Amino acid sequence: MHRNGLGCGVSFHHISLELASLIYRTFDLQSKTGDSAVTLTDIQANAWYAPYAIKAVETGIMQSVDGEFHPQSLVTDAELEEVVSKALKRDVKSVHHWMSAFYEETGSVTRGETAVLLQKAYQAIPSDQARIESIKPLNNMTLVITFDKPLTAEDEVFAKSRTDFAFSGGLTLTNMPRLKTGSVATYIVPTSVQQAGEAYSLTYKGQDAGSFKGSDVKVNMTQVRQVTNDTFEIEALKEEGVVDYGYIISAYSAGRGANAFILNDQEQADGKTYQIISSMQARQVTITPENGEPIIAKYVPFTQSTDGRQEPKFRLPEGQILKPGVSYTVTSEWASIEHASFTAKSFEALVVKSAKVASDSAIEVTLAQDPGDELFSGRSVSLTAPDGHVLTATYKYSSRKGATGVFELANGEKLISGTIYTLNPVGDWSVASSVTVVQQ
C-alpha cells in the first residue's frame, strides 16, 4: 500500500493549501512579486492560508484553474516536483533525482517526503555569499568545484566569474561555471590548460579557496574528420566513456531531453565512469600538413555538441584551406586523439537557396539542403542595396533549424523599408545565385 499513513483517520498526505504555506516560507515568497494580481474564487479572503496560496499563484509557482486553487486537493509527486523546480528556478531532472527514493508519477506525496525534499531544496537556494568547499581536477582543462550553496545567476555570468575566480600560475577561467545536474552546488569549471603537477591556488571573491595540482589527464577523443574546405571536427564517443558537459549540467538538462543524465560525485552513471569535455570556448588545436608547417586552428563556437553528436569543430585561419590530397595530423595540449590524421579532399560549397526578412535587423537564410550539422557557425553574408550600401549579417549561434539559420545585422544597423538587397556569402563557405531579400 503506497504511503497512506497509519490507518488511524489522520492524513499524512499533503494538500495544496499546506504546500502553498511551506513553499511561501521555504523560498521567502513574501519578498517576490508576480506579473499581476490574482483572485482565487474558492478561497475566503480571511482564510489563514489565503496569502500563501495567492502569492504562490501570482509568482507562477503553483497553478489555479479558472480562478480556483482547489486548496483541499492532494498533492501528487509530479506536482510537487514541478512546484519545487519553479520555486528554485532549477531543472526538473535535478528535482526528480532528489525525489528518487519515493517518486511515483501519480502517487500523493506525504508530509515527511515533502519535508525531505524542501530541506534539500532549501540547501539549493543560490547565495551571493557562497563559499568553496572542495576543488578537484578532472582533466587538464576541467575542475569540479563544490560550494556550500549554489551561485546566484549574477555570479555565474562569465564577465563576473572570470574575475571572481582568480588562479595562480597564469591559469584562467575560460567560460562560466556550470552547475551539475542532480547536485546541490557542484560546478563544472573550465580552465586554460593546466601544467601537470604544478601547484595552483585559487581565491574566490578575494578569499582563499584552496589549492590543487595540475592534472596530466587529457580527454580521449576518437577521430578527426574534415567537414568543409577550411573546417574539421574531432569526435568523442559517449559509449567509450567520454561525455560533453552539455549533457550533465542543469542549464541544458531540459533542452537535451532523454539524452541528459546525472553523474554522481565520482563522475559515474550506471556503474560507468566518464571523462567530461568542458566548454570548448577559447580552445585551439594544432594541425600539421605532411612536410609542412604547423597551423593553429581555433574552435568554432557552439559546435561542440550539436545534432546529437559530440564533435567540436575547428577552423583554419581566414583565407586558408585544407589542400586536397595532403595528409594532415591534429595534435592538442588538452586531447589525446586516437585517429588524428586524415587526407584532405575538396568539398562542394553550400548553396544558398533563398532568404527572407526575419525582422528589421535579421534575416533567415535557407540552404538548398539540410547540412545535418552546425555548418553555419562563424559564417556571414553581405546584403547590398541598389545604391551600393553594404550590410553584413552574421549567423546567430544555435539558431539553425534544418536548412535554415538566422543571420543578424551588426552594430545596430537596420534593413531599410522597401529596399531590395542582394545577398552574397562572405568568403567561400557557400555560393548564392540571384538571391535577394526585400524589406517590406
Buried (B, 14 or more C-beta within 10 A) or exposed (E): EEBEEEEEEEEBBBBBBBBBBBBBEBBEBEEEEBEEEBEBEBBEEEBEBBBBBBBBBBBEBBBBEEEEBBBEBBBBBBBBBBBBBBBBEBBBBBBBBBBEEBBEEEBBBBBEBBEBBBEBBEEBBBBEEBEBBEBBBBBBBBBBBBBEBBBBEEBBEBEBBBEBBBBEEEBEBBBBBBBBBBBBBBBBBBBBBBBEEBEBBBBBBEEEBBEBEBBEBBBBBBBBEBBBBBBBBBBBBBEBEBBBBBBBBBBBBEEBEEBBBBBEEEBEBEEEEBBBBBBBBBBBBBBBBEEEEEBEBBBBBBBBBBEEBBBBBBBBEEEEBBEEEBEBBBEBBBBEBEEBBBEBEEBEBBBBBBBEBBEEBBBBBBBEEEBEBBBBBBBBBBBBBEEEEEBBBBBBBBBBEEBBBBBBBEEEBEBEEEBEBBBBBEEEBBBBEEBBBEBE
